[in-house]
């Protein structure tokens, strides 16, 4: 069977499954997620074996180390995948919520109620956990999903999918509600992007090149997850020990996630008091630092930054450091070079924090908080498909609520319009 035919059949099956999904109870959905979570725990060894195959494939393909770190699974990470499924099962039902209700003078009762979006295509790269995160959120929100994983995570995602189908089957839910494209072929992505009449929305999770390809090739609405050039700005009224702890965590807890701090800004008035300790701690951890002349004058181990460094999402043991005159220059810099993902101010000055909150136009804005908290699970959403930098429909972590839309329910006692 040709790739085009495979993709068309999958999309048709997904569309058809929506009718039966509307009849599935909340308990069935939750049971499916909990059964899947249990099955994943029972199959940890199989998932690890499949993941080793993926890692070998990735190395042969020449995938960069930061992406391989995203790809790697161990027992702890697999248990977290299982826990995320349980967490989503325990979340409130996002469907059937009446968000507006009014009685009109003309006798109409008008209600706005949350409903599923429909068929969601999710295209992602190295992370096999996206398979379960995306599937669980789509199922709980009543959507059918079509998953296209990266070629490097194919085996891991395939085994995770088998466990998800085990849960669906046991809960008596159609397997077509969660489908994975069974090929590594890039042609499959192109074919998927053509199906505007069948797929309601595309959610890509990957690098800038993937997002650009999807935006250029499809007429289907896209919830974009762009790169994460996240900034941490140390304001003149920042506590030095708090600054040190936050910067190191924001950079090094996990360097390969989109919420890792890539750019550090610091007020010029505190360069000599705050920056030496931070640089020493970064260098001790093997970090390459690219900075401006003012920062280099504090520590000669800092390398000369180029314009590209201010834009860079390194996903590596690298960081850019720039001195600024004040909070206004910091905000201007972030608005110019940032990706609109997550940005943080470190300060004990509440007025400065309020100004930062008000003037930074990113999906997530933080105060005295590690940017590594930019995560749906940490926000209490159970899980997420990604961090949207869109302005329409979904912004920030894409969780259950963001996978719903609404319809209007109108009742009367037989009113006709004059």
C-alpha positions as CSV (number, residue, x, y, z in Angstrom):
1,X,0.0,0.0,0.0
2,X,1.3,3.5,-0.9
3,X,2.0,6.0,1.8
4,X,-0.7,8.3,0.5
5,X,-3.3,5.6,0.7
6,X,-2.2,4.6,4.3
7,X,-2.5,8.2,5.5
8,X,-5.9,8.7,3.8
9,X,-7.2,5.5,5.4
10,X,-5.9,6.5,8.8
11,X,-7.5,10.0,8.5
12,X,-10.9,8.5,7.4
13,X,-10.9,6.1,10.3
14,X,-10.1,8.9,12.8
15,X,-12.9,11.0,11.4
16,X,-15.3,8.0,11.7
17,X,-14.3,7.4,15.2
18,X,-15.6,10.7,16.4
19,X,-19.2,9.5,16.3
20,X,-18.4,6.7,18.7
21,X,-16.2,8.9,20.9
22,X,-19.2,11.1,21.5
23,X,-20.9,8.2,23.2
24,X,-18.0,7.1,25.3
25,X,-18.5,7.9,29.0
26,X,-16.0,9.8,31.2
27,X,-15.4,6.6,33.2
28,X,-14.5,4.6,30.1
29,X,-11.9,7.2,29.1
30,X,-10.4,7.3,32.6
31,X,-10.4,3.5,32.7
32,X,-8.6,3.4,29.3
33,X,-5.9,5.8,30.6
34,X,-5.4,3.8,33.9
35,X,-5.3,0.5,32.1
36,X,-2.7,1.9,29.7
37,X,-0.7,3.3,32.6
38,X,-0.6,-0.2,34.3
39,X,0.3,-1.8,31.0
40,X,3.3,0.5,30.5
41,X,4.6,-0.4,34.0
42,X,4.2,-4.1,33.1
43,X,6.2,-3.6,29.9
44,X,9.1,-1.4,31.1
45,X,11.7,-3.9,29.8
46,X,10.1,-4.0,26.3
47,X,10.0,-0.2,26.1
48,X,13.7,0.1,27.2
49,X,14.7,-2.5,24.6
50,X,12.9,-0.6,21.9
51,X,14.4,2.7,23.0
52,X,17.9,1.2,22.8
53,X,17.2,0.4,19.2
54,X,16.1,4.0,18.6
55,X,19.2,5.4,20.2
56,X,21.4,3.2,18.0
57,X,19.5,4.4,15.0
58,X,19.8,8.0,16.1
59,X,23.6,7.8,16.5
60,X,23.9,6.2,13.0
61,X,21.7,9.0,11.6
62,X,24.0,11.6,13.2
63,X,21.4,13.2,15.5
64,X,22.9,15.8,17.8
65,X,23.4,14.9,21.4
66,X,20.8,17.2,22.8
67,X,18.1,15.4,20.8
68,X,19.4,12.0,21.8
69,X,19.0,13.1,25.4
70,X,15.4,13.9,24.7
71,X,15.0,10.5,23.1
72,X,16.5,8.4,25.9
73,X,14.2,6.5,28.3
74,X,15.0,4.8,31.5
75,X,12.9,3.1,34.2
76,X,12.3,6.4,36.0
77,X,11.2,8.2,32.8
78,X,8.9,5.4,31.9
79,X,7.3,5.4,35.3
80,X,6.7,9.1,34.8
81,X,4.9,8.3,31.5
82,X,2.7,6.0,33.4
83,X,2.1,8.5,36.1
84,X,1.1,11.2,33.6
85,X,-1.6,8.9,32.2
86,X,-3.0,8.5,35.7
87,X,-2.8,12.2,36.3
88,X,-4.8,13.0,33.2
89,X,-7.4,10.4,34.2
90,X,-7.7,12.2,37.5
91,X,-8.3,15.6,35.9
92,X,-11.8,17.0,35.7
93,X,-13.8,16.5,32.5
94,X,-13.1,19.4,30.1
95,X,-16.2,18.7,28.1
96,X,-19.8,19.8,28.6
97,X,-18.8,22.9,30.6
98,X,-21.2,25.7,30.3
99,X,-19.0,28.8,30.1
100,X,-21.8,31.3,29.3
101,X,-25.5,31.2,29.9
102,X,-28.1,33.9,29.4
103,X,-31.9,34.3,29.2
104,X,-32.8,36.7,26.3
105,X,-35.8,39.1,26.3
106,X,-37.0,37.3,23.1
107,X,-37.5,34.1,25.1
108,X,-34.3,32.3,24.1
109,X,-32.1,30.5,26.5
110,X,-28.5,30.6,25.1
111,X,-25.6,28.5,26.4
112,X,-22.0,28.2,25.4
113,X,-20.6,24.7,26.0
114,X,-17.2,23.1,25.6
115,X,-16.8,20.4,23.0
116,X,-14.0,18.5,21.3
117,X,-12.1,20.0,18.4
118,X,-12.3,16.9,16.3
119,X,-9.4,15.1,14.6
120,X,-6.0,16.3,15.7
121,X,-2.7,15.6,13.9
122,X,0.3,15.7,16.1
123,X,3.8,15.7,14.5
124,X,6.8,15.5,16.8
125,X,10.5,14.6,16.8
126,X,12.7,12.9,19.4
127,X,10.5,12.6,22.5
128,X,8.7,9.2,22.8
129,X,6.8,10.5,25.9
130,X,4.8,12.8,23.5
131,X,3.1,9.7,22.2
132,X,1.4,9.0,25.5
133,X,1.0,12.7,26.5
134,X,-0.7,13.6,23.3
135,X,-2.9,10.5,23.1
136,X,-4.1,10.8,26.7
137,X,-5.0,14.5,26.4
138,X,-6.8,13.9,23.1
139,X,-8.8,11.0,24.4
140,X,-9.8,12.7,27.6
141,X,-10.9,15.8,25.6
142,X,-12.9,13.6,23.2
143,X,-10.7,14.1,20.2
144,X,-9.4,11.5,17.8
145,X,-5.6,11.8,17.2
146,X,-3.2,10.9,14.5
147,X,0.4,10.7,15.8
148,X,3.5,11.0,13.6
149,X,6.6,10.5,15.6
150,X,10.2,11.3,14.5
151,X,12.1,8.5,12.7
152,X,14.5,8.3,15.6
153,X,11.7,7.5,18.2
154,X,9.8,5.1,16.0
155,X,10.3,1.9,18.0
156,X,9.8,3.4,21.4
157,X,6.6,5.2,20.3
158,X,5.3,2.0,18.7
159,X,5.6,0.0,21.9
160,X,4.0,2.8,23.9
161,X,1.2,2.9,21.4
162,X,0.6,-0.9,21.8
163,X,0.1,-0.2,25.6
164,X,-2.3,2.6,24.8
165,X,-4.3,0.4,22.5
166,X,-4.4,-2.3,25.2
167,X,-6.1,0.3,27.5
168,X,-8.6,1.4,24.8
169,X,-9.5,-2.2,24.0
170,X,-10.0,-3.1,27.7
171,X,-12.2,0.0,28.1
172,X,-14.2,-0.9,25.0
173,X,-13.2,2.3,23.1
174,X,-12.5,2.2,19.3
175,X,-8.8,1.8,18.5
176,X,-9.2,4.3,15.7
177,X,-9.5,7.1,18.2
178,X,-5.7,6.9,18.8
179,X,-3.6,6.0,15.7
180,X,0.1,6.2,15.0
181,X,1.4,6.5,11.4
182,X,3.2,3.2,10.9
183,X,6.1,4.5,8.8
184,X,9.3,6.5,9.2
185,X,8.7,8.1,5.8
186,X,8.9,11.9,5.5
187,X,6.3,11.6,2.7
188,X,3.8,10.7,5.4
189,X,4.0,14.2,6.9
190,X,3.4,15.9,3.6
191,X,0.4,13.7,2.9
192,X,-1.0,14.3,6.3
193,X,-0.7,18.1,5.8
194,X,-2.9,17.9,2.7
195,X,-6.0,16.6,4.5
196,X,-7.8,19.8,5.3
197,X,-11.2,18.2,4.9
198,X,-10.4,15.5,7.4
199,X,-8.0,16.9,10.0
200,X,-9.2,19.9,12.1
201,X,-5.9,21.0,13.6
202,X,-2.2,20.2,13.4
203,X,0.0,20.5,16.5
204,X,3.8,20.2,15.7
205,X,6.3,19.7,18.5
206,X,9.9,20.0,17.3
207,X,12.6,22.4,16.0
208,X,12.2,25.5,14.0
209,X,12.7,23.7,10.7
210,X,9.8,21.3,11.4
211,X,7.5,24.2,12.3
212,X,8.4,26.2,9.2
213,X,7.9,23.2,7.0
214,X,4.4,22.6,8.4
215,X,3.3,26.2,8.3
216,X,4.5,26.4,4.7
217,X,2.9,23.2,3.5
218,X,-0.5,23.1,5.1
219,X,-3.8,25.0,5.0
220,X,-4.9,23.2,8.2
221,X,-4.9,25.5,11.3
222,X,-1.7,25.0,13.3
223,X,-0.9,25.4,17.0
224,X,2.8,26.2,16.8
225,X,5.3,25.2,19.4
226,X,8.4,27.3,18.5
227,X,11.9,27.3,19.8
228,X,12.5,28.2,23.4
229,X,15.1,31.1,23.7
230,X,14.1,31.6,27.3
231,X,15.6,34.5,29.2
232,X,16.4,35.0,32.9
233,X,17.0,38.6,33.8
234,X,18.8,39.5,37.1
235,X,17.5,42.9,38.2
236,X,19.5,45.3,40.3
237,X,17.4,44.4,43.4
238,X,17.9,40.6,43.0
239,X,19.1,38.5,45.9
240,X,22.6,37.1,45.0
241,X,22.1,33.6,46.4
242,X,18.6,33.3,45.0
243,X,20.0,34.4,41.6
244,X,22.7,31.9,41.6
245,X,20.4,29.0,42.5
246,X,17.8,30.0,40.0
247,X,20.2,30.5,37.1
248,X,21.9,27.1,37.6
249,X,18.6,25.3,37.9
250,X,17.1,27.1,34.9
251,X,20.1,26.2,32.8
252,X,21.2,22.8,34.0
253,X,18.3,20.8,35.5
254,X,17.7,19.6,31.9
255,X,19.6,21.4,29.1
256,X,17.6,19.7,26.3
257,X,14.1,21.0,27.1
258,X,12.5,24.1,25.6
259,X,12.1,25.7,29.0
260,X,15.9,25.8,29.7
261,X,17.3,29.3,30.1
262,X,19.5,30.1,27.1
263,X,20.0,33.8,27.6
264,X,21.0,35.6,30.9
265,X,20.6,39.3,31.3
266,X,22.0,41.2,34.2
267,X,21.9,44.9,35.3
268,X,25.3,46.6,34.8
269,X,25.2,48.0,38.4
270,X,25.5,44.5,39.9
271,X,27.9,43.0,37.5
272,X,30.8,42.9,39.9
273,X,28.7,41.7,42.9
274,X,26.6,39.0,41.2
275,X,28.2,37.8,38.0
276,X,31.5,36.3,39.3
277,X,29.8,33.6,41.4
278,X,27.4,32.8,38.6
279,X,30.1,32.5,36.0
280,X,32.2,30.3,38.3
281,X,29.3,28.0,38.9
282,X,28.5,27.8,35.2
283,X,32.1,27.1,34.2
284,X,32.4,24.4,36.9
285,X,29.6,22.6,35.2
286,X,31.3,22.7,31.8
287,X,29.2,25.6,30.4
288,X,30.4,27.7,27.5
289,X,29.5,31.3,28.0
290,X,29.1,33.9,25.3
291,X,28.9,37.5,26.5
292,X,29.3,41.2,25.7
293,X,32.4,43.3,26.5
294,X,31.2,44.3,29.9
295,X,30.7,40.7,31.0
296,X,34.0,39.7,29.5
297,X,35.7,42.4,31.6
298,X,34.4,40.6,34.7
299,X,35.7,37.1,33.6
300,X,38.0,36.5,30.7
301,X,36.7,32.9,30.3
302,X,33.6,34.4,28.7
303,X,33.7,34.2,24.9
304,X,32.8,37.0,22.5
305,X,29.0,36.8,21.7
306,X,27.8,37.4,18.2
307,X,24.3,38.6,17.1
308,X,23.3,35.0,16.5
309,X,24.0,34.2,20.2
310,X,21.3,36.5,21.4
311,X,18.8,34.6,19.2
312,X,20.2,31.1,20.0
313,X,18.3,28.1,21.5
314,X,21.4,26.1,22.3
315,X,19.8,23.0,24.0
316,X,23.4,22.4,25.2
317,X,25.8,23.4,27.9
318,X,26.0,27.0,26.5
319,X,24.5,30.3,27.5
320,X,24.6,33.9,26.4
321,X,25.2,36.7,29.0
322,X,24.4,40.4,28.3
323,X,24.7,43.4,30.6
324,X,21.9,45.9,30.5
325,X,21.6,49.4,31.9
326,X,18.2,48.8,33.5
327,X,14.9,46.9,33.3
328,X,13.8,48.9,30.2
329,X,16.8,47.8,28.2
330,X,16.2,44.2,29.4
331,X,12.6,44.2,28.2
332,X,13.6,45.7,24.8
333,X,16.3,43.0,24.4
334,X,13.9,40.2,25.3
335,X,11.2,41.5,23.0
336,X,13.7,41.7,20.1
337,X,15.6,38.4,20.5
338,X,13.2,36.2,22.5
339,X,10.9,33.5,21.0
340,X,7.9,34.4,23.1
341,X,8.2,31.2,25.1
342,X,9.2,31.8,28.7
343,X,11.0,34.7,30.4
344,X,11.8,35.4,34.0
345,X,12.9,38.3,36.2
346,X,14.8,37.8,39.5
347,X,14.2,40.7,41.8
348,X,13.0,41.5,45.3
349,X,11.4,44.7,43.9
350,X,7.6,44.1,43.4
351,X,7.2,47.1,41.2
352,X,9.9,45.9,38.9
353,X,8.3,42.4,38.8
354,X,4.9,44.0,38.0
355,X,6.5,46.1,35.1
356,X,8.1,42.9,33.7
357,X,4.8,41.0,33.9
358,X,3.0,43.8,32.1
359,X,5.5,44.5,29.4
360,X,7.0,41.1,28.4
361,X,4.8,39.6,25.7
362,X,5.6,35.9,26.1
363,X,3.4,32.9,26.6
364,X,4.8,32.4,30.1
365,X,6.3,35.2,32.2
366,X,7.9,34.4,35.6
367,X,9.2,36.1,38.7
368,X,11.8,34.5,40.9
369,X,11.1,31.1,39.4
370,X,13.2,28.7,37.3
371,X,12.2,28.7,33.7
372,X,12.3,24.9,33.9
373,X,8.8,25.1,35.4
374,X,7.5,25.9,32.0
375,X,5.6,22.7,31.8
376,X,1.9,21.7,31.8
377,X,2.4,19.1,34.5
378,X,4.0,21.6,36.8
379,X,1.1,24.0,36.1
380,X,-1.4,21.3,37.3
381,X,-2.6,20.4,33.8
382,X,-1.7,16.8,34.2
383,X,0.3,16.8,31.0
384,X,0.8,18.8,27.8
385,X,1.3,18.4,24.1
386,X,3.6,21.3,24.0
387,X,4.1,25.0,24.8
388,X,2.2,27.1,22.2
389,X,3.6,30.5,21.2
390,X,0.5,31.2,19.2
391,X,-1.8,34.1,20.1
392,X,-5.0,32.5,18.9
393,X,-6.9,29.6,20.6
394,X,-4.0,28.2,22.7
395,X,-1.1,29.9,24.3
396,X,1.4,28.4,26.8
397,X,1.0,24.8,27.8
398,X,-1.4,22.9,25.6
399,X,-3.5,20.8,28.0
400,X,-7.0,19.5,28.2
401,X,-8.8,22.9,28.0
402,X,-6.8,24.0,25.0
403,X,-7.9,20.9,23.1
404,X,-11.6,21.9,23.3
405,X,-13.7,24.4,21.4
406,X,-17.3,25.3,22.0
407,X,-20.8,25.3,20.5
408,X,-23.9,27.2,21.3
409,X,-27.1,25.5,22.6
410,X,-30.3,27.5,22.1
411,X,-33.7,26.6,23.6
412,X,-37.1,28.3,23.5
413,X,-40.7,27.4,23.8
414,X,-41.3,27.7,20.1
415,X,-40.1,31.3,19.4
416,X,-40.1,32.5,15.8
417,X,-38.1,35.6,14.7
418,X,-40.1,38.6,13.5
